[in-house]
Amino acid sequence: MIEFASLGGAQTVTGSKHLIRTSRTAVLLDCGLFQGHRQEAMEKNRNLPVDPTALSAVVLSHAHIDHSGALPLLRRQGYRGPIYATPATRDLAAPMLLDTASLQQADARHIARLIARGERDLEPVEPLYTESDVVPTLEQMIGLPYRRAQEIAPGVTLRFLDAGHVLGSAIVVLDVKDQGEARRIAFTGDLGRRHLPILRDPEIPEGVDCLITESTYGDRLHPAMEENENALADIINRTAARGGKVIIPSFALERAQEVVYALKRLRRAGRVAALPVYVDSPLAVKLTDVFRLHPECYDDDARRQLAASDSPFDFPGLRYVSDPEESKAIDADPRPAVVIAANGMCEGGRVLHHLRATVEDPRHTVAIVGFQAQHTLGRRLVERRPEVRIFGVPHHRRAEIAVLNGFSAHADQAGLVGFAEAVRDGGRLGPVILVHGEPPAQEALAHLLGTRGFHNVVIAAAGQSITL
């Protein structure tokens, strides 16, 4: 018996958790945090849908919090086994998980202060975990380089291939044997795009029997990177002309570095006003340092730049901000600027303070450069709602909202279909299971795959067991 079950990230794009079970073992693929309404997210995240003591191993595809953020909670609830990841993912996980714990504690304190001041419709928040839960979790992590085979549980051998999504991201390839049956299972984690700057293109696993793939952009195509950079230049120049700031909510991992790299190219070409650019995220500062430690993940062009001492992540006028007082000074300064700040879905972090300072002023622009899940502040901004709540307080939204989907590090519909076809061409592919996507995207992708000769496409439901 070889079974798959999606415990999180089924018909949604957050909280990735998937289980591979045999008669002898259970392996968890990813252990991410659900993001959405504060109370709903807290309830879902506290109640992990898996028995930690029944797991033989955890495999982490990459360090994004919607794939890794519940690992300390799993540890807190009893898991003591190994957590396998690429070396770069292991190095990124330390600052990311510590930052997530710190943000939970800071948000809880901030909400408590608002309640003490008499704010209504707010309830106290208890952090899911603290820094003291993160450290022993990191001690359980084992770095496994790309393409090296490792037995991780009875009858289960793991190999990582490059997913091309973020630094250290991996396609998880499992060779599973049980009761005379053998299956090769490939799990994309989040699948990257081809021909993006900095990282290498996704690799294609061979001999795959079952493909478990994300489907975030299964119903749309990304614009070309050049078109996206043109749009970014226009946003910056028109916002500067009216004396405003461009606020860019960004994931600290990969997206912040990609935007910085795009701004460097635009500045070099003289296509944008020479405004101050702030990366206002202590986490992004730490992660950019980790990037410099892992040139093995770079494409040829990025490695050549590093060899020439021309970092993709530095240019005149760019400042990385860690100090809280310096962060506050950005909002106090009336001059135009570009501010890149975490969190990417506007559910925490310093970007909330910048949004609070700018969202009611039509001079400013909020530039969205990543996917925004349902029920997040980022999604409400994308929907251009006239009123949004920040720290539980309503604000009239008058700032311009610009959406730049072309910066996404996820494969689009064409990329997902092309990857599935390449996997099929390289072996004996049977079922294709769609996870990590909202229903409209998954339905569109499943239909298109059906027209391309994939006759066993399954949209995983939460908790559904599928025999492989």
C-alpha atoms as one frame of an Amber mdcrd trajectory, in Angstrom:
protein
   0.000   0.000   0.000   1.332   3.407  -1.034  -1.004   6.315  -0.303  -0.999
  10.097  -0.680  -3.039  12.516   1.422  -3.100  16.308   1.292  -3.389  17.716
   4.826  -2.898  21.364   3.845  -2.477  23.281   0.620  -5.440  21.418  -0.912
  -7.542  23.809  -3.034  -5.708  26.698  -1.405  -2.214  28.177  -1.693  -1.145
  28.251   1.941  -0.357  25.715   4.644   1.329  23.114   2.421   1.339  19.681
   4.135   1.202  16.385   2.261   1.601  12.843   3.526   3.055   9.743   1.871
   2.013   6.575   3.754   2.940   2.919   3.414   2.279  -0.100   5.621   5.606
   0.594   7.359   6.071   4.356   7.465   4.757   7.898   6.978   6.670  10.812
   5.451   5.430  14.420   5.581   6.150  16.660   2.604   6.337  20.285   3.831
   4.846  21.685   7.010   3.666  25.205   6.238   1.601  27.823   8.000  -1.903
  28.662   6.802  -2.306  32.391   6.084  -5.611  34.251   6.104  -8.055  35.727
   8.622  -6.180  36.025  11.915  -8.590  33.939  13.999  -9.171  31.313  11.276
  -5.425  31.036  10.613  -4.663  30.607  14.307  -7.224  27.832  14.697  -6.050
  25.937  11.604  -2.386  26.268  12.472  -2.764  25.157  16.089  -4.622  22.005
  15.110  -2.084  20.126  13.015  -3.917  17.385  11.045  -1.165  14.822  11.588
   0.140  12.758  14.488   3.769  13.937  14.871   4.810  10.728  16.601   3.677
   8.617  13.621   6.102  10.270  11.200   9.416   8.719  10.196  10.683  11.807
   8.383   9.776  15.302   7.156  10.937  16.566   3.772  11.016  20.330   3.182
  10.813  21.520  -0.440  11.868  25.121   0.300  11.983  27.749   3.010   8.888
  29.855   2.292   6.771  30.079   5.424   3.674  28.602   3.784   5.804  25.461
   3.318   8.057  25.549   6.405   6.460  27.796   9.013   4.697  25.106  11.076
   7.834  23.015  11.653   8.432  24.458  15.167   4.795  23.715  15.987   5.291
  20.123  14.815   8.329  19.932  17.094   6.368  21.470  19.950   3.678  18.806
  19.545   6.122  15.912  19.720   8.022  15.366  16.465  11.672  14.476  17.088
  12.704  12.903  13.766  14.828  14.249  10.883  13.827  17.148   8.635  15.491
  16.887   5.214  16.197  19.980   3.094  18.840  21.278   0.707  21.777  23.051
   2.389  20.554  26.445   1.153  17.040  25.803   2.465  18.461  24.742   5.830
  20.494  27.974   6.016  17.486  30.081   5.026  15.174  28.347   7.497  17.080
  29.618  10.536  16.444  33.366  10.021  12.998  32.790   8.506  11.610  30.676
  11.342  13.181  32.880  14.008  11.674  35.931  12.290   8.256  34.260  12.123
   8.363  33.532  15.840   9.458  37.097  16.572   6.681  38.578  14.413   4.044
  36.464  16.151   5.202  37.739  19.512   5.400  41.344  18.289   1.908  41.176
  16.749   0.516  39.734  19.976   2.028  42.616  21.958   0.719  45.192  19.455
  -2.823  43.758  19.536  -2.690  43.761  23.356  -1.765  47.468  23.321  -4.656
  48.268  20.950  -7.084  46.405  23.195  -5.745  48.287  26.210  -6.413  51.578
  24.363 -10.042  50.609  23.870 -10.046  49.310  20.282 -13.137  47.209  19.627
 -13.565  43.976  17.643 -10.123  42.704  18.621  -9.266  39.573  20.574  -5.985
  38.773  22.322  -3.513  36.761  20.232  -1.308  33.963  21.544   1.802  33.161
  19.450   1.873  29.688  17.903   5.471  29.254  19.010   8.497  31.208  20.204
  12.204  31.378  19.387  12.804  28.675  21.999  10.815  26.244  19.801  12.735
  27.194  16.658  16.267  26.360  17.826  15.685  22.639  18.516  13.727  22.430
  15.252  16.801  23.653  13.375  18.875  20.982  15.111  16.642  18.340  13.486
  17.361  19.625   9.962  19.696  17.611   7.718  21.145  19.200   4.588  21.010
  16.960   1.522  22.626  18.299  -1.696  20.828  18.176  -5.026  20.850  14.806
  -6.819  22.236  12.790  -3.876  20.152   9.727  -2.928  19.380   9.145   0.747
  17.204   6.507   2.424  15.017   8.448   4.864  12.528   5.801   6.051  11.917
   2.067   5.580  11.475   1.595   1.828  11.721   5.332   1.031  14.689   6.937
  -0.773  14.863  10.700  -1.335  16.560  12.795  -4.019  16.301  16.565  -4.471
  16.300  18.214  -7.900  16.438  21.970  -8.481  12.931  23.491  -8.641  14.185
  26.921  -9.780  11.649  28.703  -7.542  13.701  30.242  -4.727  17.224  29.721
  -3.455  17.561  26.058  -2.445  14.078  25.092  -3.628  13.695  21.452  -4.570
  11.569  19.042  -6.496  11.205  16.108  -4.108  11.710  12.709  -5.760  10.787
   9.697  -3.638  11.383   6.088  -4.589   8.891   4.173  -2.447   8.711   0.393
  -2.031   6.080  -1.464  -0.008   4.624  -4.991  -0.093   6.107  -5.779  -3.490
   5.050  -2.469  -5.054   7.401   0.294  -6.187   6.541   3.870  -7.180   8.587
   6.925  -8.031   6.768  10.008  -6.774   7.747  13.571  -7.707   6.477  16.524
  -5.655   7.214  19.936  -7.147   6.894  21.985  -3.979   6.590  25.339  -5.752
   7.766  25.069  -9.365   9.893  27.897 -10.723   9.857  29.626 -14.092  12.345
  29.093 -16.874  14.757  31.847 -17.946  14.415  33.986 -14.816  17.423  35.928
 -13.534  19.625  34.649 -10.689  18.449  31.023 -10.373  18.760  27.980 -12.616
  15.819  26.536 -14.540  13.784  23.685 -12.999  15.147  20.179 -13.544  13.029
  17.365 -14.991  12.765  14.118 -12.982  12.778  10.878 -14.976  10.912   7.615
 -14.527   8.108   9.211 -12.496   4.950   7.186 -11.781   3.013   9.925  -9.940
   3.429  13.707 -10.185   2.174  15.900  -7.334   2.325  19.455  -8.626   1.459
  22.933  -7.479  -1.128  24.830  -9.551  -1.010  28.421  -8.267  -1.119  30.013
 -11.717  -2.910  27.170 -13.487  -5.367  29.554 -15.140  -3.106  32.353 -16.384
   0.070  33.296 -18.196   2.795  35.613 -16.929   3.895  38.609 -18.972   7.484
  38.639 -20.194  10.025  39.922 -17.663  10.873  42.869 -19.924   7.206  43.884
 -20.002   7.075  43.610 -16.224  10.138  45.807 -15.747   8.629  48.395 -18.115
   5.521  48.494 -15.926   7.625  48.841 -12.761   9.536  51.764 -14.307   6.258
  53.501 -15.214   4.902  53.032 -11.685   8.024  54.487 -10.071   8.247  57.462
 -12.404   4.592  58.512 -12.192   4.530  58.080  -8.398   7.711  60.148  -8.038
   6.187  62.853 -10.267   3.327  63.309  -7.805   5.670  63.271  -4.803   4.717
  59.840  -3.484   6.341  56.648  -2.313   6.106  53.222  -3.950   5.444  50.591
  -1.293   6.278  47.057  -2.468   5.077  44.297  -0.120   7.491  41.471  -0.776
   8.407  38.052   0.461  11.809  38.456   2.063  13.009  35.302   0.311  13.612
  35.586  -3.450  11.011  38.235  -4.334  12.878  41.005  -2.524  16.132  39.987
  -4.219  14.442  39.777  -7.642  12.920  43.244  -7.299  16.274  44.674  -6.200
  17.923  43.052  -9.235  15.251  44.526 -11.548  15.696  47.981 -10.013  19.460
  47.728 -10.518  18.970  47.043 -14.222  16.471  49.894 -14.567  18.766  52.303
 -12.736  21.751  51.327 -14.880  19.702  51.954 -18.018  18.592  55.372 -16.724
  14.939  54.372 -17.005  13.781  55.298 -13.500  14.185  58.343 -11.320  17.173
  58.098  -8.965  15.042  57.732  -5.817  16.253  56.243  -2.562  15.443  52.521
  -2.443  14.964  50.876   0.956  14.817  47.161   1.645  13.122  47.524   5.018
  13.268  44.036   6.420  15.829  42.677   8.855  14.942  39.248   7.482  15.605
  40.259   3.870  18.993  41.608   4.930  19.900  38.259   6.518  18.541  36.261
   3.582  20.486  38.325   1.070  23.620  37.399   3.007  22.613  33.716   2.707
  22.221  34.197  -1.060  25.863  35.220  -1.246  26.862  31.932   0.442  25.224
  29.669  -2.154  26.518  30.381  -5.663  25.858  26.704  -6.469  22.190  27.692
  -6.877  22.854  30.550  -9.329  22.597  30.565 -13.096  25.694  31.333 -15.172
  25.014  35.066 -15.535  24.587  35.648 -11.798  27.761  33.672 -11.044  29.708
  35.779 -13.542  28.515  38.960 -11.835  29.587  37.669  -8.449  32.983  36.640
  -9.831  33.401  40.207 -11.102  32.523  41.620  -7.637  29.342  43.061  -9.116
  26.675  41.832  -6.712  23.153  41.571  -8.169  21.894  42.875  -4.824  23.697
  46.222  -4.526  23.617  49.571  -6.342  24.061  53.272  -5.414  21.081  54.615
  -3.492  20.034  51.211  -2.136  19.876  50.832   1.642  19.151  47.708   3.643
  17.326  48.678   6.831  17.334  46.663  10.049  17.086  49.319  12.770  13.458
  50.053  13.834  14.115  53.785  14.226  15.532  53.992  10.710  12.426  52.181
   9.490  10.164  54.760  11.166  12.212  57.570   9.614  11.294  56.338   6.119
   7.630  57.189   6.713   8.513  60.488   8.378  10.571  61.597   5.357   8.216
  63.373   2.890  10.420  62.748  -0.152   9.594  60.138  -2.822  11.186  56.721
  -2.368  10.793  53.041  -3.159  10.208  50.862  -0.090  10.462  47.063  -0.329
   9.173  45.536   2.904   8.010  42.155   4.166   5.460  40.496   4.482   4.507
  39.571   0.922   0.782  39.065   1.649   0.640  42.041   4.039  -0.266  39.836
   6.994   2.538  40.999   9.287   5.895  42.700   9.416   7.063  46.225   8.693
   5.042  46.613   5.516   1.946  47.079   7.690   3.439  50.209   9.242   4.296
  51.619   5.788   0.813  50.825   4.507  -0.752  52.482   7.518   1.291  55.625
   6.757   0.520  55.740   3.017  -2.668  53.882   2.084  -4.976  56.874   2.596
  -2.878  59.269   0.453  -3.443  59.238  -3.364   0.134  60.370  -4.031   1.447
  56.954  -3.062   1.361  53.582  -4.843   1.215  50.047  -3.467   2.838  47.746
  -6.025   1.850  44.093  -5.588   4.517  41.731  -6.951   3.338  38.319  -5.738
   0.330  36.050  -5.382  -2.129  37.146  -2.680  -4.130  34.393  -1.005  -7.809
  34.718  -0.185  -8.714  36.628   2.976  -5.322  38.377   3.250  -4.829  42.139
   3.352  -2.819  41.800   0.145  -5.808  40.233  -1.645  -8.097  43.012  -0.404
  -5.672  45.579  -1.813  -5.547  43.733  -5.159  -9.359  43.838  -5.169  -9.041
  47.614  -4.614 -11.491  47.643  -1.762 -12.344  51.180  -0.636 -11.648  50.319
   3.007  -9.039  47.985   4.484  -8.140  47.080   8.046  -4.541  47.428   9.209
  -3.765  46.232  12.736  -7.519  45.831  13.112  -8.202  49.524  12.407 -10.166
  50.558   9.253  -8.478  52.862   6.704  -9.905  54.454   3.566  -7.851  53.223
   0.627  -6.896  56.134  -1.622  -3.420  55.063  -2.713  -2.973  53.702  -6.227
  -2.811  49.904  -6.421  -0.648  48.365  -9.154  -0.389  44.601  -9.710   2.714
  43.102 -11.335   2.176  39.353 -11.632   5.201  38.987 -13.896   7.544  39.009
 -10.887   6.091  35.727  -9.687   8.636  32.965  -9.148   5.897  30.374  -9.832
   5.502  28.661 -13.181   2.436  29.888 -15.072  -0.072  27.709 -16.899   2.230
  27.109 -19.856   5.130  26.316 -17.528   3.089  23.840 -15.496   1.800  22.043
 -18.584   5.243  22.009 -20.193   6.777  20.548 -17.031   4.129  17.811 -16.804
   4.667  16.910 -20.452   8.439  16.738 -19.962   7.973  14.437 -16.944   5.656
  12.226 -18.998   8.176  12.116 -21.857  10.831  10.951 -19.380   9.077   7.850
 -18.091   5.863   6.105 -17.234   3.764   8.860 -15.693   0.366   7.861 -14.338
  -1.698  10.113 -12.046  -1.105  13.869 -11.820  -2.311  15.289  -8.489  -2.929
  19.046  -8.254  -2.232  20.797  -4.942  -1.354  24.348  -3.832  -3.868  26.238
  -5.947  -7.291  27.821  -5.692 -10.178  25.938  -7.364 -10.552  28.108 -10.510
  -6.847  27.754 -11.304  -6.886  24.013 -10.626  -9.987  23.385 -12.705  -8.545
  25.302 -15.655  -5.244  23.441 -15.417  -6.928  20.038 -15.053  -9.049  20.716
 -18.140  -6.040  21.785 -20.202  -4.017  18.764 -19.090  -6.939  16.566 -20.129
  -6.819  18.015 -23.627  -3.086  17.213 -23.732  -3.587  13.509 -23.114  -3.365
  13.357 -19.298  -6.281  11.086 -18.448  -5.786  10.756 -14.683  -5.682  14.278
 -13.234  -6.893  14.613  -9.637  -7.578  17.843  -7.734  -6.692  16.833  -4.177
  -9.265  17.551  -1.474  -8.224  18.198   2.105  -7.685  14.914   3.916  -8.481
  12.797   0.853  -6.438   9.582   0.599  -5.357   8.520  -2.882  -3.887   5.070
  -3.466  -0.912   5.260  -5.827
